């Protein structure tokens, strides 16, 4: 008997866009659990998640009518009126989550969201928090980076969270999502 993804609804694999995603070409759709993608509708995900929809028309909007779309609201999001990037016609089909700190990264929000959703196992690929490349200036600030790492460690005490690559700066154990069961 072959397993279907729905056989493991308590598991999620979150795909970011960092080096570990690009270096690990796999058939992510074969993961036994939910598949989430950051920003983009790619790899036929069940969920697209973002905390920064500034390019909504080019990225996140492609998920409408294909899968769940989760956008993280935050104090920062509302202060800069980010909702202006999202057409009102889409507001009712979007799932609005609360994001502790949107400026960290959409990947961090995706982990936070998955914990709040009650997933028992969370696997990450491409959420590497790579510093020194100018990708996210907020990660370059030592105080911000330290605060984020403390937050991530706390999330890791609430459920099992893993990363695929040793190169990822996430404070979690390395575990291949395909060899975990």
PyMOL commands that set and color helices and strands:
alter all, ss='L'
color gray80, all
select helices_A, chain A and resi 5-8+19-23+28-30+60-63+75-79+82-85+88-90+106-117+137-140+142-158
alter helices_A, ss='H'
color red, helices_A
select strands_A, chain A and resi 11-15+34-38+47-50+68-73+95-98+121-125+160-163+173-174
alter strands_A, ss='S'
color yellow, strands_A
deselect
rebuild
show_as cartoon
